């Protein structure tokens, strides 16, 4: 059973979003990290660039696949999690404690359109 | 009927057909409809015997004219040690294709690993791939890499001094896509970098230049990488790898991508191919470089071994989002380059480059003394230089007279570019292989014609 955290929002592409003030933290879910297997590299997005909802923003590479991360809400990249540069396995260890990047100036409508924990759990059960 | 290359007998075929419930092979094609099937046999001849073919080829070969080549333009007659042919002819190498059952092929993987290491050493870059098909291919892959690395970019700037054939391949690369090749103009035989900053706009992904360039001239790239990087653009330099023994390497110019063709390192002229492309990049582009990469590793028992690595970039894993559709390399030609470099060593490479330089400059200096010939543009060159003739008639006579002496005097630039402005330009290449006697023979004939 995949771990789901209560106060986050989720996309159908298995990204989670956490809003803190003006910032939106984006990461991948436990289901995603489990499906990918051992993660060996995370390509982080360039700072200052604006990405639309659904646009490819990053790549997570595992020993068996390279998956595109589709940005779950529109915003401007404020920060990329550089801890992942040398230690991409942090995502396997605790995917909710280690985000991929932080957005600012976000479109909140996109955020509200995402699933809550209950909705995501129901969605996972349909897969 | 039994054919020489098809092992099945009539008996075998009957067995196979009966096991799928058919009487004849033609039944397999019934679904195609009659209009698509051949009614007659294919109109080709019955072929010739081995001996007849041998004679035919011999008589074609006899039409070749031998001469002392002063021809270059991307394909140079350098000395190749005998080790290259004898070692690369080993059956285990000749039959080896790019490693698909990779870990089964430790010998080939090691050879590729050595090739990559040598390319890194020569270019000064961090990561090289297992080779590409040729220099033009490397240039087009560099263009793809640039566009892929910069969001929303669509244009690659290319120096007008790049080899005409490479430019043609880049133009094809862009054709029918939303990508554009934009030419950066030249001034006095070298790329005009004073206009670079003004040319760079949002759509530009990077710049590709060449040194020695299409005229054989060496270009100065001071502060180019800074200008490009300040616009978020990448910088690729295409160089004859042998020239890097005496000129600044791509890394020393601050380039992000080093590309070129390894023909000058152990590959014969062979009518212009097959050749071998190289590409090396900085560490930050490691996951964007196309093609195969061999890495060193240790096996479960702690022994040193080699393996294909960083394959997540490649299309069998990344599918349509792969950085490139290259799934192979130029294994045998890359091996020849590797053996060539191992035989020469760094000092041998420097010597070959230095001798080419000295002999080319000797010939250029003396030719420039003759009336009706000028060494255009006062720019540094290495082993190839552009001469301009005062008139076309003189130039034709020059080429003909030297040809009569058994000398291929040079390549007419217009033959490559088909441009009127290049009509009077002759490109002369001199390698370390040309002897003093050959140079004097050239000069004596030139003096007779141009007096």
Interface residues (C-beta under 8 A of the other chain):
Chain A: X40 X41 X43 X46 X49 X56 X59 X61 X62 X64 X65 X66 X68
Chain B: X151 X287 X312 X313 X317 X318 X321
